Every structure is written in C-alpha cells, then in structure tokens.
Amino acid sequence: MGPAVHRSWGTAVYAGPAGQRLELWPQRAAYDPDLRLLLVADAHFGKGHTFRRHGLAVPQAAEAAMVARLDHLIQATGATELVFLGDLLHGPWSQEPRALEALAQWRQRHAGLEVHLVRGNHDHHAGDPPRELGIEVHAGPLHRGPWALLHEPQPISGAYALAGHVHPGVRLHERGRLSLRLPCFRMGPEFGVLPAFGAFTGLHVEPTHGGDQVYVVVEDEGLVMALRPQALAS
C-alpha cells in the first residue's frame, strides 16, 4: 500500500493546543492570518556564494529562486510583518556585496514590510545583516500573539514556540521498500519546527514523538499534506 496521508492541496492549517491557527505553505513558510505575520526559518543567504568561493559549481540562480518564493508569499498572504527564525545569513562570506545582492534587491522591493530576525547559530558566526537592509535583530524569543519565535526548538512558558534550526524532514515509504525524503513541518505539543527555507540545507529525519503532527511539503506539486504515523518509514 502507498503512504497513508490526508491530502490538503495548497496550504494546510495547524490548529494549536490553545486554539492557535497557523497556515503552513508549500513554499516552506508559515503564516498567521490574524497577525498578518509571515514566518521563515533557515534561509541561509550566501550559502551558494560560500560554496562558489570554495570552488564548488553551485548555480547562482538558487538565491534568485529563493527571493522569488518570498515575493510570492508576501503577495499571496498580504503579510505586513516577516520574521526570520534564525540563520538568515550562512557565514562571514555572506556579508560580501555579491552575496547580499539578491537579498538587498528583494528588500528594496518590499521597503514597507516590517522585517525581524531572531538570531540563530549561523547568524552569530556571520554577523548581523547590514543596517541598510532595515532588518531588526533580536536575541529571542520574540513574542507575537500566542507565539514565541526563536531559532532552537524548546518549550517557552506561556506561549507556543515556533523555531527552525534542525531542518526537519521525513522519509516516506512505498511498496517495494522504496522511500522518499521530503521537508516537513513538525508540530509538537509545546513547540513546532519549520522546514528550512533555503537551498542546499539538507534534511534531518528523526522519529516522530507522541503528540507530534507532521505536515510534509511537496513543493513541486504546491501542496502540504498532514501525515498519519504509518506513512513514515522507520
């Protein structure tokens, strides 16, 4: 038999333990329509540039595609605020003008958008983004409505925490022992983890814990699916 899934074409809606509502988008972002708040984790701008500095033939179109996804999300949701949940920049070479070009052009197109960054481990290494990008930086957690926004997943008293950092993924199994690895949203009883937004970020597949709700991202098909546990490969 094939994977056991609930199909939800386009976005999925996560209903939190205290009645919170969060839209999960196939572009690997989350959106709170009540707050008009868009959330993105682990963009890792400048990672391709860093690879090219080391002689690896990584296409420059990857970051252009990433900002195109941001453009689409902002237009489709009508978001007035964007929070990066850590690891906006990949490393020190991400500060070079050529590495920042796509991000700077994107910021010019959305100069009126309120943008925040909750520092992640890569941001501590890379340094804060240049001031001219107009991105307010926080140590975290940053509180918005029912959410506590931070980089490393952990419970936060009095709020439901949303984080990134681990680049969550799942392995789906099919007949004949075939399997497929895909990014996912992993929403637990106390905190949820968003998939990595950036390219070349890899996936971390781990067992599903009791109470977790897993939403797999099939980006090429533009959909998010809520998985039943039996769909996951061991």
Order of alpha helices (4+ residues) and beta strands (2+ residues): beta-beta-beta-beta-beta-alpha-alpha-beta-alpha-beta-alpha-beta-beta-beta-beta-beta-beta-beta-beta-beta-beta
